[in-house]
Amino acid sequence: MLDITCDFKSELLGKFAIETEYDIVTVRQTIRQFAKDAGMGIVDQTRITTAVSELFRNMYNYAGGGKVFIESGDVEGHHALIVTCIDHGPGIENLDLAMSDGYTSGMGMGYGLPGAKRLVDRFEIQSKLNEGTTVRIMKWK
Amino acid sequence: MNQYEKRIPIIKIHDYLIVPIQVDMHDKQAIQLQSQILEEIARTRAKGVLIDISVLEMVDSFIGRMLSGMASMAAIMDTSVVIVGMQPAVAITLVELGLEMPGVDTALNMEKGMEMLERKLNTRKIDTY
């Protein structure tokens, strides 16, 4: 796993694999349920569900799948729902470019990363060519 | 049969097709729906399509692109598409996501969507005279 610093206390709520298109749907529904249980409003539930849907699709399309960790934690005084997506795909060559609006990859669409970033409170990404990509997003409760 | 294999119904009423999307679609299902609707347009010679997304709890970039692609394809086949019933939370999220859906007509509910299609068809009739 690529290192993303873990300077917060958290509790693991669930661990899932994204291997098929069905998994994208079921795991995003699970995350919505966690968001609902955490007391988030309908708009925030929709934001985090949509953001993870973009990330899961990237893992499925570009890396053939990956793993998802869902945690509940305290970050900088906020109660947060934390979702970490880890894949061992080809990695992203130019992160700055992939994070810029309007960028499209060879498949005729972008990674949806800048959009996903706007929907959450914190967005971290690490990527290494031929090793994989790790994205961690957080939404304050 | 689980919910993922469930076929999304396409209902024909007079000159219109009504498509109530009532499942959280995966990508392949969204692409299948697109071609099913186009085939139904050709088969029934429908003049308008109402796609009801009132129970959809999220529209991500893929489904958004599918819906706008659908509208452009139908337009080439001389058919208008109106997306009806988008939930407020979905609309907010789509805008924040930065997804533009150019050329896509939307209406608050099925009734307003139907009125919109009827207005369009009437204007078109006048234009042809």
Chai-1 contact restraints between the chains, C-beta under 6 A:
chainA,res_idxA,chainB,res_idxB,connection_type,confidence,min_distance_angstrom,max_distance_angstrom,comment,restraint_id
A,E21,B,H26,contact,1.0,0.0,6.0,A-B,restraint_1
A,E21,B,D27,contact,1.0,0.0,6.0,A-B,restraint_2
A,E21,B,K28,contact,1.0,0.0,6.0,A-B,restraint_3
A,Y22,B,Y4,contact,1.0,0.0,6.0,A-B,restraint_4
A,Y22,B,H26,contact,1.0,0.0,6.0,A-B,restraint_5
A,V25,B,D24,contact,1.0,0.0,6.0,A-B,restraint_6
A,V25,B,H26,contact,1.0,0.0,6.0,A-B,restraint_7
A,I42,B,A89,contact,1.0,0.0,6.0,A-B,restraint_8
A,V43,B,A89,contact,1.0,0.0,6.0,A-B,restraint_9
A,V43,B,I92,contact,1.0,0.0,6.0,A-B,restraint_10
A,T46,B,M58,contact,1.0,0.0,6.0,A-B,restraint_11
A,T46,B,A89,contact,1.0,0.0,6.0,A-B,restraint_12
A,T46,B,T93,contact,1.0,0.0,6.0,A-B,restraint_13
A,R47,B,T93,contact,1.0,0.0,6.0,A-B,restraint_14
A,T49,B,M58,contact,1.0,0.0,6.0,A-B,restraint_15
A,T50,B,M58,contact,1.0,0.0,6.0,A-B,restraint_16
A,T50,B,D60,contact,1.0,0.0,6.0,A-B,restraint_17
A,T50,B,T93,contact,1.0,0.0,6.0,A-B,restraint_18
A,S53,B,D60,contact,1.0,0.0,6.0,A-B,restraint_19
A,E54,B,D60,contact,1.0,0.0,6.0,A-B,restraint_20
A,G112,B,S61,contact,1.0,0.0,6.0,A-B,restraint_21
A,G115,B,L97,contact,1.0,0.0,6.0,A-B,restraint_22
A,G115,B,G98,contact,1.0,0.0,6.0,A-B,restraint_23
A,R118,B,E96,contact,1.0,0.0,6.0,A-B,restraint_24
A,L119,B,E96,contact,1.0,0.0,6.0,A-B,restraint_25
